[in-house]
Amino acid sequence: MPKEKNNSKATFAQPSVPATKMPIVSSAHLASGRSAELSEFEFGLIIAGNAFNRWAVRCMSAAGMKDMTFTDVLVLHHVNHRAREKKLADIAFILNIEDTHIVNYSLKKLHTLGLVKTERRGKEVLYSTNEAGQALCKRYHEIRERVLVSGLTGDGTESFELSELARFLRILSGLYDQAARSATSM
């Protein structure tokens, strides 16, 4: 039977997990019942996400472009992806950013910084990196290889695990998106 933690503010049921396998979570009240592992995953996702955001911004700064936000870094890399022109809606869709205004703001900032060029075709505006944007992405890649990737073992097992983790994150992304739609209609 779950024990209850007693304090003057609130009482929360603690998850019924052996003491040796107590999940590491940020919100114990969300880790009760069947959701203990999901809460543990979410906490890992939160801290990994924040670490990744910090890394991307600092790597871009080391590459020579200070004052870029995490979204700016993501948008620049995606615009540079496969050297193809991209539309605003497609960039937002691929990056799973619901508010296109956020992406549009980053695109305008990247254009002002001289990293992205635009081309109008009818009513559509297409974005691509110019030479400066491509060179910055290349410097970012070089720093990433030297500072981050060099910390990986590079063996087949690690590569497989990273690939499986990426696949699982994409599956969970769909689950969270569906749950968000369901919660909106409640």
PAZAPA-4460 file (N, C-alpha, C; in steps of 0.05 Angstrom, whole numbers, plus 32768, in hexadecimal, padded with zeros to 4 digits):
% residues 186
    n_x    n_y    n_z   ca_x   ca_y   ca_z    c_x    c_y    c_z   seq   type   mol
   8011   7FE8   8000   8000   8000   8000   8012   8019   8000     1      M     A
   800C   802D   7FEF   801C   8045   7FEE   801C   8054   8008     2      P     A
   8033   805E   8010   8035   806F   8028   802E   808B   8020     3      K     A
   8024   809A   8032   801E   80B6   802D   8031   80C8   803C     4      E     A
   803B   80DC   802D   804D   80EF   803A   803B   8105   8046     5      K     A
   8040   810B   805F   8030   811E   806E   803F   8137   8073     6      N     A
   8034   814D   8069   803F   8168   8070   8027   817B   8072     7      N     A
   802D   8193   807A   8017   81A6   8080   800A   81B1   8066     8      S     A
   8019   81B0   804F   800E   81BB   8037   7FFC   81A8   8028     9      K     A
   8005   8190   8023   7FF5   817D   8014   7FFF   8160   801A    10      A     A
   7FEE   814D   8013   7FF5   8131   8017   7FF4   8124   7FFB    11      T     A
   800A   8117   7FF4   800C   810A   7FDA   8013   80EC   7FDF    12      F     A
   8006   80DB   7FD0   800C   80BF   7FD2   8027   80BA   7FC4    13      A     A
   8038   80AC   7FD1   8052   80A6   7FC5   804F   808E   7FB3    14      Q     A
   805E   808C   7F9D   805C   8075   7F8C   8064   805C   7F9A    15      P     A
   8056   8046   7F94   805D   802C   7FA0   8073   801F   7F91    16      S     A
   808B   8028   7F95   80A3   801E   7F88   80B7   8017   7F9E    17      V     A
   80C5   8000   7F9B   80D9   7FF9   7FAF   80EC   8010   7FB3    18      P     A
   80F6   8013   7FCC   8108   8029   7FD2   8121   8029   7FC1    19      A     A
   8129   8012   7FB8   8141   8010   7FA7   813C   801A   7F8B    20      T     A
   8123   801C   7F83   811B   8024   7F68   8108   803C   7F68    21      K     A
   810E   804F   7F7A   80FD   8067   7F7C   8103   8078   7F63    22      M     A
   80EE   807F   7F53   80F2   808F   7F3B   80FC   80AB   7F42    23      P     A
   810D   80B5   7F30   8116   80D1   7F33   8104   80E2   7F23    24      I     A
   80F4   80F3   7F31   80DF   8103   7F24   80E0   811F   7F2F    25      V     A
   80D4   8132   7F20   80D2   814D   7F2A   80B8   8153   7F38    26      S     A
   80A4   8141   7F34   8089   8145   7F3F   807E   812A   7F49    27      S     A
   8083   8125   7F62   807B   810B   7F6D   805D   8106   7F6A    28      A     A
   804D   811B   7F6B   8030   8117   7F68   8028   810D   7F4D    29      H     A
   8039   8110   7F39   8033   8105   7F1E   803F   80E9   7F1A    30      L     A
   804E   80DF   7F2E   805B   80C6   7F2B   804D   80AF   7F3A    31      A     A
   8033   80B3   7F3F   8025   809E   7F4D   8018   808B   7F39    32      S     A
   8011   8074   7F42   8004   8060   7F31   8015   8057   7F1B    33      G     A
   8009   8054   7F03   8017   8049   7EEC   802A   805E   7EDF    34      R     A
   802A   8076   7EE8   8039   808B   7EDB   8055   8091   7EE6    35      S     A
   805E   8080   7EF8   8078   8085   7F05   808F   8086   7EF0    36      A     A
   808F   8072   7EDE   80A4   8071   7ECA   80A2   8088   7EB6    37      E     A
   8089   808F   7EAF   8085   80A5   7E9D   808E   80C0   7EAA    38      L     A
   8088   80C3   7EC4   8092   80DB   7ED2   80B0   80DC   7ED3    39      S     A
   80BC   80C5   7ED7   80D9   80C3   7ED8   80E5   80CB   7EBC    40      E     A
   80D8   80C0   7EA7   80E1   80C7   7E8C   80DD   80E5   7E87    41      F     A
   80C7   80F0   7E8F   80C1   810D   7E8B   80D6   811E   7E99    42      E     A
   80DE   8117   7EB1   80F2   8126   7EBF   810D   8124   7EB0    43      F     A
   8114   810C   7EA7   812C   8109   7E96   812A   811A   7E7D    44      G     A
   8113   811B   7E71   810F   812B   7E59   8112   8149   7E5F    45      L     A
   8107   8151   7E75   810A   816E   7E7D   8127   8176   7E81    46      I     A
   8136   8166   7E90   8151   816E   7E95   8163   816A   7E7C    47      I     A
   815D   8155   7E6C   816C   8151   7E53   8165   8168   7E3F    48      A     A
   814C   816F   7E3E   8143   8185   7E2C   8150   819F   7E33    49      G     A
   8151   81A5   7E4D   815E   81BE   7E55   817C   81BD   7E50    50      N     A
   8188   81A7   7E55   81A5   81A4   7E4F   81AA   81A7   7E31    51      A     A
   8199   819A   7E21   819C   819C   7E04   8199   81B9   7DFA    52      F     A
   8184   81C7   7E05   8180   81E3   7DFE   8199   81F4   7E04    53      N     A
   81A3   81F0   7E1C   81BB   81FF   7E25   81D2   81F8   7E13    54      R     A
   81D6   81DF   7E0D   81EC   81D6   7DFC   81EB   81E3   7DE0    55      W     A
   81D3   81E2   7DD4   81D0   81ED   7DB8   81D6   820B   7DB7    56      A     A
   81CD   8219   7DCB   81D2   8236   7DCB   81EF   823C   7DD0    57      V     A
   81FC   822D   7DE2   8218   8232   7DE8   822A   8228   7DD2    58      R     A
   8223   8213   7DC4   8232   820A   7DAD   8231   821E   7D97    59      C     A
   8219   822A   7D93   8216   823E   7D7E   8226   8257   7D85    60      M     A
   8227   825D   7D9F   8237   8274   7DA8   8255   826F   7DA3    61      S     A
   825D   8256   7DA9   8279   824F   7DA4   8280   824F   7D86    62      A     A
   826B   824A   7D75   826F   824A   7D58   8271   8267   7D4E    63      A     A
   826A   827A   7D5F   826D   8296   7D57   8254   82A7   7D56    64      G     A
   823D   829B   7D5D   8224   82AA   7D5C   8217   82AB   7D78    65      M     A
   821C   82C1   7D86   8211   82C4   7DA1   81F4   82CF   7D9E    66      K     A
   81E6   82CE   7DB4   81CB   82D9   7DB6   81B6   82CB   7DA4    67      D     A
   81BA   82B2   7D9E   81A6   82A2   7D91   8197   8292   7DA6    68      M     A
   817D   8290   7DA2   816D   827F   7DB4   816E   8262   7DAA    69      T     A
   8165   8250   7DBA   8163   8234   7DB2   8153   8231   7D99    70      F     A
   813C   823E   7D97   812C   823D   7D7F   813A   8247   7D67    71      T     A
   8149   825D   7D6A   8159   8268   7D54   816D   8253   7D4A    72      D     A
   817A   8244   7D5C   818D   8230   7D55   817F   8219   7D45    73      V     A
   8169   8210   7D50   815A   81FA   7D42   8151   8203   7D27    74      L     A
   8146   821B   7D24   813C   8224   7D0B   8153   8227   7CF7    75      V     A
   816A   8232   7CFF   8181   8235   7CED   818A   8219   7CE3    76      L     A
   818D   8206   7CF5   8196   81EB   7CED   8182   81DF   7CD9    77      H     A
   8168   81E2   7CDF   8154   81D6   7CCD   8153   81E4   7CB2    78      H     A
   8156   81FE   7CB2   8156   820D   7C98   816F   8203   7C88    79      V     A
   8184   81FE   7C95   819D   81F5   7C88   819B   81D7   7C7F    80      N     A
   8189   81C8   7C8B   8186   81AB   7C86   8182   81A5   7C68    81      H     A
   8194   8195   7C5E   8194   818A   7C42   8194   81A0   7C2D    82      R     A
   819C   81B9   7C35   819F   81CF   7C22   8187   81D3   7C10    83      A     A
   816F   81D0   7C1C   8156   81D4   7C0D   8147   81EC   7C18    84      R     A
   813A   81FA   7C07   8129   8210   7C10   8111   8205   7C20    85      E     A
   8109   8215   7C34   80F3   820B   7C45   80DF   8222   7C4A    86      K     A
   80C6   821A   7C4E   80B1   822D   7C54   80AD   822E   7C72    87      K     A
   80A4   8245   7C7C   809F   8249   7C99   808E   8233   7CA5    88      L     A
   8078   822C   7C98   8066   8218   7CA3   8074   81FD   7CA5    89      A     A
   8084   81F6   7C91   8093   81DC   7C92   80A7   81DC   7CA8    90      D     A
   80B5   81F2   7CAC   80C9   81F3   7CC2   80BC   81EF   7CDD    91      I     A
   80A5   81FD   7CE1   8097   81FA   7CFB   808C   81DE   7CFE    92      A     A
   8082   81D2   7CE8   8078   81B7   7CE9   808D   81A2   7CF0    93      F     A
   80A4   81A4   7CE3   80BA   8190   7CE8   80C4   8193   7D04    94      I     A
   80C7   81AC   7D0E   80D2   81B0   7D29   80BC   81AD   7D3E    95      L     A
   80A3   81A7   7D36   808D   81A4   7D48   8088   81BC   7D5A    96      N     A
   808A   81D4   7D4D   8085   81ED   7D5A   8069   81F6   7D51    97      I     A
   8056   81F7   7D63   803A   81FD   7D5D   8036   8219   7D53    98      E     A
   8044   822C   7D60   8040   8248   7D5A   8054   8251   7D45    99      D     A
   804A   8255   7D2C   805C   825D   7D16   8068   8279   7D1A   100      T     A
   805C   8289   7D2C   8067   82A3   7D31   8083   82A1   7D3E   101      H     A
   8087   828C   7D4F   80A1   8288   7D5C   80B6   8282   7D47   102      I     A
   80AF   8270   7D34   80C2   826A   7D1E   80C7   8282   7D0C   103      V     A
   80B1   8291   7D06   80B4   82A9   7CF5   80C7   82BD   7D03   104      N     A
   80C4   82C0   7D1D   80D6   82D3   7D2B   80F3   82CA   7D29   105      Y     A
   80F8   82B0   7D2C   8114   82A6   7D29   811E   82AA   7D0D   106      S     A
   810D   82A5   7CF9   8115   82A8   7CDD   811D   82C6   7CD7   107      L     A
   810D   82D8   7CE2   8113   82F5   7CDE   812D   82FC   7CEC   108      K     A
   8131   82F1   7D04   814A   82F6   7D12   8162   82EA   7D03   109      K     A
   8160   82D2   7CF9   8175   82C5   7CEA   817B   82D5   7CD0   110      L     A
   8166   82E0   7CC4   816A   82F0   7CAB   8179   830A   7CB3   111      H     A
   8171   8316   7CC8   817E   832F   7CD2   819B   832A   7CD9   112      T     A
   81A1   8312   7CE4   81BC   830B   7CEB   81CD   8303   7CD2   113      L     A
   81C0   8303   7CBA   81CE   82FC   7CA2   81D5   82DF   7C9E   114      G     A
   81C3   82CD   7CA9   81C8   82B0   7CA7   81B5   82A2   7C94   115      L     A
   819E   82AF   7C8F   8189   82A3   7C7F   8181   82B6   7C69   116      V     A
   817B   82AB   7C52   8171   82BB   7C3C   8154   82B2   7C36   117      K     A
   8146   82C4   7C29   812A   82BE   7C22   8126   82C1   7C04   118      T     A
   8112   82B2   7BFB   810B   82B5   7BDF   80EC   82B3   7BDE   119      E     A
   80E0   82C5   7BD0   80C3   82C5   7BCD   80BB   82B7   7BB3   120      R     A
   80A9   82A4   7BB6   809D   8297   7B9E   807F   8298   7BA1   121      R     A
   8074   82AA   7B92   8057   82B0   7B95   8052   82BB   7BB1   122      G     A
   8040   82AE   7BBF   803A   82B7   7BDB   804C   82AA   7BEF   123      K     A
   805B   8296   7BE7   806D   8287   7BF9   8088   8295   7BFD   124      E     A
   8092   8294   7C15   80AD   829C   7C1B   80BD   8283   7C22   125      V     A
   80D3   827F   7C14   80E4   8268   7C18   80FE   8271   7C26   126      L     A
   8107   8262   7C39   811F   8268   7C49   8135   8254   7C44   127      Y     A
   814E   825E   7C43   8165   824D   7C40   817D   825B   7C4D   128      S     A
   8191   824C   7C54   81A9   8259   7C60   81BA   8264   7C49   129      T     A
   81C7   827A   7C50   81DA   8285   7C3D   81F6   827B   7C45   130      N     A
   820B   8285   7C39   8226   827B   7C3F   822D   827E   7C5C   131      E     A
   8225   8295   7C68   822B   829A   7C84   821D   8286   7C96   132      A     A
   8203   8281   7C90   81F4   826D   7C9F   81FF   8251   7C9D   133      G     A
   8207   824A   7C85   8213   822F   7C80   822D   822D   7C8F   134      Q     A
   823D   8242   7C8F   8257   8241   7C9C   8254   823F   7CBB   135      A     A
   8240   824D   7CC5   823A   824C   7CE2   8231   8230   7CEA   136      L     A
   8220   8224   7CDA   8217   8208   7CDF   822F   81F5   7CDE   137      C     A
   8241   81F9   7CCC   8259   81E8   7CCA   826A   81EB   7CE3   138      K     A
   826E   8204   7CED   827E   8208   7D05   8270   81FB   7D1D   139      R     A
   8256   81FD   7D1F   8246   81F0   7D34   824B   81D2   7D33   140      Y     A
   824A   81C6   7D1B   824E   81A9   7D17   826A   81A2   7D21   141      H     A
   827E   81B1   7D1A   829A   81AB   7D22   829D   81AC   7D40   142      E     A
   8291   81BF   7D4D   8293   81C1   7D6A   8283   81AA   7D77   143      I     A
   826C   81A4   7D6C   825C   818E   7D76   826B   8173   7D74   144      R     A
   8279   816E   7D5E   8289   8156   7D5B   829F   8155   7D70   145      E     A
   82AC   816C   7D74   82C4   816D   7D86   82BB   816B   7DA3   146      R     A
   82A6   8179   7DAB   829F   817B   7DC7   828A   8167   7DD0   147      V     A
   8276   8161   7DC0   8260   8150   7DC8   8263   8134   7DBE   148      L     A
   8265   8131   7DA4   8266   8116   7D98   827F   8106   7DA1   149      V     A
   8294   8114   7DA6   82AC   8106   7DAF   82A8   80F8   7DCA   150      S     A
   8294   80FF   7DD9   828E   80F2   7DF2   827F   80D8   7DEF   151      G     A
   8275   80D2   7DD7   8267   80B9   7DD2   827B   80A4   7DCB   152      L     A
   8274   808B   7DD0   8287   8075   7DC9   8288   806F   7DAC   153      T     A
   8271   8073   7D9E   8271   806E   7D81   826D   8051   7D7A   154      G     A
   8269   803F   7D8F   8265   8023   7D88   8248   801E   7D7F   155      D     A
   8245   8007   7D74   822B   7FFF   7D68   8214   7FFF   7D7C   156      G     A
   821A   7FF6   7D95   8205   7FF5   7DA9   81FB   8011   7DB0   157      T     A
   820E   8023   7DB4   8206   803F   7DBA   81F6   804B   7DA4   158      E     A
   81FE   8047   7D8B   81F0   8051   7D74   81D4   8046   7D72   159      S     A
   81D1   802C   7D77   81B7   801F   7D77   81A5   802B   7D8D   160      F     A
   81B0   802E   7DA5   81A0   8038   7DBB   8197   8055   7DB6   161      E     A
   81A9   8065   7DAA   81A1   8081   7DA4   818B   8081   7D8F   162      L     A
   818D   8070   7D7B   8179   806E   7D66   815E   8065   7D72   163      S     A
   815F   8051   7D83   8146   8047   7D90   813A   805D   7DA2   164      E     A
   814B   806B   7DB0   8141   8081   7DC1   8134   8096   7DB0   165      L     A
   8140   809D   7D9A   8134   80B1   7D88   8119   80A8   7D7E   166      A     A
   8117   808F   7D76   80FE   8083   7D6D   80E9   8084   7D83   167      R     A
   80F0   807D   7D9B   80DE   807E   7DB1   80D4   809A   7DB7   168      F     A
   80E6   80AE   7DB5   80DF   80CA   7DBA   80CB   80D3   7DA5   169      L     A
   80CE   80CB   7D8C   80BB   80D2   7D77   80A0   80C5   7D7D   170      R     A
   809F   80AD   7D87   8086   80A0   7D8E   8079   80AF   7DA5   171      I     A
   8088   80B6   7DB9   807D   80C4   7DD0   8074   80E0   7DC8   172      L     A
   8081   80EC   7DB5   8079   8107   7DAB   805C   8105   7DA0   173      S     A
   8057   80F0   7D90   803C   80EC   7D86   8028   80E7   7D9C   174      G     A
   8030   80D8   7DB1   801E   80D3   7DC7   8018   80ED   7DD6   175      L     A
   802C   80FD   7DDB   8028   8117   7DE9   8017   812A   7DD8   176      Y     A
   801B   812B   7DBD   800B   813B   7DAC   7FEE   8133   7DAD   177      D     A
   7FE9   8119   7DAC   7FCD   810F   7DAD   7FC1   8115   7DC8   178      Q     A
   7FD0   8112   7DDE   7FC6   8118   7DF8   7FC0   8136   7DFB   179      A     A
   7FD0   8147   7DEE   7FCB   8164   7DEF   7FB1   816B   7DE0   180      A     A
   7FAC   815E   7DC9   7F93   8162   7DBB   7F7B   8159   7DCC   181      R     A
   7F7E   8142   7DD9   7F69   8138   7DEA   7F63   814B   7E01   182      S     A
   7F79   8155   7E0E   7F76   8167   7E25   7F68   8181   7E1C   183      A     A
   7F6E   818A   7E04   7F63   81A3   7DFA   7F44   81A0   7DF6   184      T     A
   7F3B   8188   7DEF   7F1F   8184   7DEA   7F0F   817D   7E04   185      S     A
   7F1C   817D   7E1B   7F0E   8176   7E34   7EFF   818D   7E3F   186      M     A
***
